[in-house]
Amino acid sequence: MNRNYLACTDINQRPKNEDSFLVCQLLPVLGREPVTILAVADGMGGYTHGADISREALRQIGAALFEELCVSPALNNSATTETNFGILSRVLSDVLEQSNAYVRQMVKNNRWRKAGTTIVIGAIWKNGVVAANLGDSLLFHYRQQDQSLSQVTPDHSVAGSLLRYGLISPEMAAVHSGRHQLEFYLGCDRLPPDKPVRVSLAPGDLLLLCSDGISGSLLPGEIASILGACDLEAIGKKLIKLSCSNGATDNQTLILWRQPETATTIDDLIQKDTALQEDNSLEEDTAIQESGSLIKPIAKTIKEQIAKILR
């Protein structure tokens, strides 16, 4: 089990879960650091369509990221194209634009009156993350060194905009009538001028991606106090429980990521696996030895079958 991340979702007091989430890794360059993709989407359009839109939006985003980061750079190209944060930022912007057009077309084809989904994405590579969002699904960064919390992505609700410009306080934003009115989301007429944000990550730092079922009812201080714990599962449960206690009734979805001490490449994993096999080969009566003992008889049988065919 990977202890560096946790993903969980809860239906809460709604009849259906309209949230979706995605956790995956892409390998743009063989043998180099992978790009870890974390994403949360909160579907809108009523109980009938919200779940479909959030799920299909993440499916489209995952396919577009794979195409942009892995397929396009490598197709008929023998040269190695190195990943960097500039490329990740450009790709996230392009993918959000493509996915917005995709969702708009899906809504139009199905003749849904008004529907869409929020989205927050974090692309983690080496010691940093590039983040982008639309709507009120947010990404937070908790720095382990000084135990500080920062909201990385903007809240595109009316209340979030008022808060961002200093017109209301966080306490007022939590109860403002515009907290559920979104200016931007996947499926809207136009996208904001916001560019993806890059944040450096130190070992032990935490990232929280969540729908407004979590962040909408929690103050920054409450989130920070919970993220200071060590166990990711305990953190997830506390965030869900406290947001419910504070009055949240919407679906609740979150992803937690703890930055590891060192980045792991595919070569690292292969070397570790090779070393493990070499160590186990020195021990008797191990599972590896037992399975390894079958290799020669199987190989011999295959050679015999091939010889019969050639005769």
Helices and strands as residue ranges (DSSP letters): E 5-10, E 19-26, E 35-44, H 46-66, I 67-71, H 72-74, H 85-109, E 116-117, E 119-125, E 128-134, E 138-143, E 148-151, H 158-164, H 170-173, E 197-200, E 206-210, H 212-215, H 220-227, H 232-245, E 252-258, H 266-280, H 287-292, H 295-310
